[in-house]
Amino acid sequence: MLINKKQIRPMPRHVYVRMESLFKNTGQIDIPDAYKTAPHIIGTVEDHSCQEKDIRRLEHKLAIGDRVIVSHYAGRLIQDNIYDYSVKDILAIISGNIDLQAISQDVERCKWCGNAKTGIDQSVIMWEGRCPRCGKDKYGIKQPVNNPVSVSDAEVAEHEESIYRRANERRRRSPLLPQRV
């Protein structure tokens, strides 16, 4: 709750919202404080000063204790985890006890061949159960390539020639591109 509701009241068309953290400690993984303070979008209405046209816009009478989704680009910090939002920054009113949480992709990464790029602390993503760089599976066993592709030098030369011919055709058709002999 606010320190003293009689001293601090929202201006007309404004709502005070106590923000919830999307990321919560589950016990096994400790989430750093920097991620707990990531942009909040879900909160509980602490106080409001809605007018009749605001109620028509929201199509719902806003009550203290309602859970809402707000725009994370708006809002000003009033007090510990309580933000001041304009009524137009309320995107949705959450009815019922819906558990909204952050979603992350479960991506399997190679533990054997190092970082994907210099300066990036993430390894290569596994493709069909094997690393495309080192060819090992998640247990470190080198897996054979299922469908090896073999291309002869003649096929490569023929492909390069066809690309060169198509580029020259485009140059001949377009008066803006320089002609190549």
C-alpha positions in Angstrom: 0.0 0.0 0.0 1.0 3.6 -0.4 2.5 5.5 2.6 -0.6 7.6 3.2 -3.5 7.5 0.7 -4.8 10.9 1.8 -1.5 12.6 1.0 -0.7 10.8 -2.3 -3.6 10.5 -4.8 -3.4 10.0 -8.5 -4.3 12.8 -10.8 -7.4 12.4 -13.0 -7.1 9.7 -15.6 -4.1 8.1 -13.8 -3.6 4.8 -12.0 -1.1 3.7 -9.4 0.1 0.1 -10.1 2.2 -2.2 -7.9 4.4 -4.1 -10.4 5.0 -7.9 -10.2 8.2 -9.5 -11.3 8.0 -11.9 -14.2 11.1 -13.7 -13.0 10.9 -15.5 -9.7 13.3 -17.7 -7.9 12.3 -21.3 -8.1 14.8 -22.6 -5.5 17.1 -24.5 -7.9 18.2 -21.5 -10.1 19.0 -18.2 -8.4 17.9 -15.3 -10.7 20.2 -12.2 -10.5 18.6 -9.0 -9.3 19.2 -7.3 -12.7 16.7 -9.7 -14.3 14.1 -9.3 -11.5 14.0 -5.6 -12.3 13.6 -6.2 -16.1 10.7 -4.2 -17.7 7.6 -5.1 -15.7 4.3 -5.4 -17.6 2.0 -7.0 -15.1 0.8 -5.3 -11.9 -2.0 -4.8 -9.4 -4.0 -1.6 -9.2 -3.3 0.2 -5.9 -5.2 3.4 -6.5 -6.9 5.1 -9.4 -8.7 8.3 -10.4 -10.8 7.2 -13.4 -13.4 9.3 -15.1 -16.6 8.1 -16.9 -14.9 8.1 -20.3 -12.0 6.1 -19.0 -14.4 3.4 -17.9 -16.0 3.4 -21.3 -12.6 3.1 -22.9 -11.6 0.2 -20.7 -15.0 -1.4 -21.0 -14.6 -2.4 -17.4 -14.9 -0.5 -14.1 -11.3 -0.5 -12.8 -11.2 -1.5 -9.1 -8.4 -1.5 -6.6 -6.8 -5.0 -6.6 -7.4 -5.7 -10.3 -4.4 -7.2 -12.1 -3.5 -5.3 -15.3 -1.0 -5.5 -18.2 0.6 -2.1 -18.8 2.9 -0.7 -21.5 6.5 -1.1 -20.3 7.5 2.1 -22.2 5.3 4.3 -19.9 5.0 4.8 -16.1 6.9 6.8 -13.5 8.2 5.4 -10.3 6.3 6.8 -7.3 7.5 4.6 -4.5 9.0 1.1 -4.0 7.7 -0.9 -7.0 4.6 1.4 -7.4 4.3 3.2 -10.7 2.0 6.0 -12.0 0.4 5.1 -15.3 -2.0 7.0 -17.5 -5.3 5.1 -18.1 -4.4 4.9 -21.8 -1.2 2.9 -20.9 -3.4 0.0 -19.5 -3.3 -2.6 -22.2 -5.5 -5.3 -20.6 -7.3 -6.2 -17.4 -6.5 -9.8 -16.2 -9.6 -11.6 -14.9 -9.3 -14.7 -12.8 -6.1 -16.2 -11.4 -4.1 -16.6 -14.6 -0.4 -17.2 -14.1 1.5 -15.2 -16.7 5.3 -15.8 -16.8 8.2 -15.3 -19.1 8.7 -17.9 -21.7 12.2 -19.1 -22.8 13.1 -21.4 -25.6 14.7 -24.7 -24.7 17.6 -24.8 -27.0 20.3 -27.5 -26.9 23.8 -26.1 -27.3 27.1 -27.9 -28.0 29.4 -28.2 -24.9 32.4 -29.4 -26.9 33.5 -26.9 -29.5 33.5 -23.6 -27.7 31.7 -20.3 -28.3 29.8 -19.6 -31.5 31.6 -16.3 -32.1 34.4 -14.4 -30.4 33.1 -12.3 -27.6 29.8 -14.1 -27.4 29.5 -16.4 -24.4 27.1 -18.9 -26.1 28.0 -22.1 -27.8 26.7 -23.4 -31.2 23.1 -24.6 -31.3 22.7 -28.3 -32.0 21.1 -29.3 -35.2 19.2 -32.6 -35.4 21.0 -33.8 -32.3 24.5 -32.9 -33.4 26.8 -29.9 -33.6 27.2 -28.6 -37.2 30.7 -27.4 -36.4 32.3 -30.3 -34.6 29.8 -33.1 -35.4 29.5 -34.3 -31.8 26.2 -35.2 -30.1 25.3 -34.0 -26.5 27.5 -36.9 -25.1 30.6 -35.8 -27.0 30.5 -38.7 -29.5 31.3 -37.9 -33.1 28.2 -38.6 -35.2 28.5 -39.5 -38.9 26.8 -37.1 -41.4 23.5 -38.6 -42.5 23.5 -37.3 -46.1 27.0 -36.3 -47.2 27.0 -34.0 -50.2 29.7 -34.4 -52.8 30.2 -31.9 -55.5 32.8 -32.2 -58.3 35.0 -29.3 -59.4 33.3 -29.4 -62.8 29.9 -28.8 -61.2 31.3 -25.9 -59.1 32.8 -24.3 -62.3 29.5 -24.8 -64.2 27.6 -23.2 -61.3 29.9 -20.2 -61.2 29.7 -19.8 -65.0 25.9 -19.8 -64.8 25.9 -17.1 -62.1 28.3 -15.0 -64.3 26.1 -15.4 -67.4 22.9 -14.4 -65.4 24.7 -11.3 -64.1 25.8 -10.3 -67.6 22.3 -10.7 -68.9 21.0 -8.4 -66.2 23.7 -5.8 -67.1 22.8 -5.9 -70.8 19.1 -5.4 -70.0 19.6 -2.6 -67.5 21.1 0.7 -69.0 22.1 1.8 -65.4 24.5 -1.0 -64.6 28.1 -0.8 -66.0 28.8 -3.2 -68.9 31.4 -5.9 -68.3 33.3 -7.5 -71.1 
